[in-house]
Amino acid sequence: MPKPLNIGMIGYGFMGRAHTNGYKRVNDFFDLPYRPVLKAACARDKEKVQAFADNWGYESIETDWRKLLERKDIDAVDVCVPNNLHKEICLAAAAAGKMILCEKPLAMNTAEGEEMCQAVEKAGVANTVWYNYRRVPAVTMAKQLIDEGRLGKVFHYRANFLQDWTINADLPQGGNALWRLDAAAAGSGVTGDLLAHCIDTAIWLNGSITDVSAMTETFIKERTHTATGKKQKVTIDDACSFMCHFGNGSLGLFESTRYARGHKALYTLEVNGEKASLKWDLHDLHRLQYFDYSDEGKLRGWKSIHVSDGDQPYMNKWWVPGLQIGYEHSFVHQVADFLASLGKGTPCHPTFRDALETQKVCDAVLDSAASRSWKNV
Ligand SMILES: NC(=O)c1ccc[n+]([C@@H]2O[C@H](COP(=O)([O-])OP(=O)(O)OC[C@H]3O[C@@H](n4cnc5c(N)ncnc54)[C@H](O)[C@@H]3O)[C@@H](O)[C@H]2O)c1
């Protein structure tokens, strides 16, 4: 029988729901040493958090996260709130001896992230950061192919994360749902929000990034702030592109924007090696494109691998070969890996310390753009 693991969820927005779905489904499909129990949901508005708790099956609610952390019946805290709250909550949660599953980006900047790493390491609590794209089976399979040496020496890594939802100049900044446009709540714009995902996957697949040269742009300079009702300067980056060197000698090219009309969440990545190349696209997330130079000449070409078979990552837990899974399953997989790691007493990657590497790259990118110069990570 799996042991109960009592979850305290902070925030009920997009990620609060995605993670809760993961906790609810995981034991139905994975054989694990622990079973998450939806013990308490926490957010500021009593009625709204009660409605969320009722709908999703949480046993109780809190309206102050400090109260949640005082509770003896909470084992693990899930931090699904805007970025400016991550540090304070995680430091307090670590001091209270709670395990922590924190949303990305880890923190507002590297200094905050370092404090958070020290706090969880000092407290010795299990910790992980929700860079969930690692656990899309096709991306996990890309990692396996690279680690097996099938690409050989890597020359190029490129990634894009394109959206178009902030083109409207009348969109306000700040407050519920629009905190991403307010640097005081988000830390940065697309760099911490979107590129952080691309950077985490890149470091995982291709190793460390050593130095960067970046440009950012804020296309709409002023927006009404929801809190004050006044026009205020916009200080997030609406778009960011950067090039970089990896420690393995390969070159990287990254682009992210919320001004690519027609794109909603187009995360794509490509890796070019001496022996093979691979490509992945979030809009076709169950497929991995693969080109193998060792194929017989006349048959050589890009293969579109439908990652849905039992010998492909995670897929033996789901349906029958040929039937794919979706976005939400990446969160189910992260919960499964977290619970399995707890059973083994091993870290669940990315840990806070792993996520700090991404934070360092984000800081170097913003620093490079501001100073118009190359920056070491
Ligand atoms: N892994 C991913 O792919 C992914 C996707 C989206 C968001 N995120 C990250 O998840 C976090 C949350 O983003 P979201 O899209 O779910 O935001 P959201 O705006 O949908 O939800 C935020 C939640 O935080 C709650 N909240 C705000 N202040 C609070 C406080 N003081 N105490 C308790 N609750 C509070 C709000 O009530 C809301 O429920 C962010 O760090 C974001 O970067 C990650």
The ligand as an ORCA input file, in Angstrom:
! r2SCAN-3c Opt
* xyz 0 1
  N       5.571     24.861    -15.673
  C       4.890     25.597    -16.515
  O       4.767     25.297    -17.696
  C       4.207     26.859    -16.041
  C       3.099     27.353    -16.750
  C       2.451     28.470    -16.229
  C       2.903     29.073    -15.084
  N       4.005     28.599    -14.438
  C       4.470     29.226    -13.189
  O       3.510     28.912    -12.170
  C       3.376     29.995    -11.258
  C       1.906     30.404    -11.219
  O       1.485     30.731    -12.532
  P      -0.033     30.516    -13.026
  O      -0.056     30.624    -14.496
  O      -0.611     29.327    -12.372
  O      -0.675     31.839    -12.407
  P      -2.203     32.172    -12.169
  O      -2.291     33.657    -12.235
  O      -3.079     31.334    -13.037
  O      -2.445     31.688    -10.657
  C      -1.770     32.289     -9.576
  C      -2.420     31.857     -8.298
  O      -1.698     32.424     -7.212
  C      -2.657     32.850     -6.233
  N      -2.012     33.840     -5.351
  C      -1.503     35.047     -5.675
  N      -1.005     35.649     -4.577
  C      -1.188     34.778     -3.533
  C      -0.899     34.822     -2.145
  N      -0.306     35.880     -1.583
  N      -1.232     33.736     -1.382
  C      -1.836     32.658     -1.931
  N      -2.146     32.581     -3.245
  C      -1.832     33.621     -4.034
  C      -3.800     33.388     -7.062
  O      -4.992     33.443     -6.307
  C      -3.877     32.322     -8.159
  O      -4.663     31.242     -7.708
  C       4.323     31.080    -11.773
  O       5.533     31.003    -11.077
  C       4.527     30.726    -13.233
  O       5.759     31.182    -13.752
  C       4.636     27.493    -14.914
*
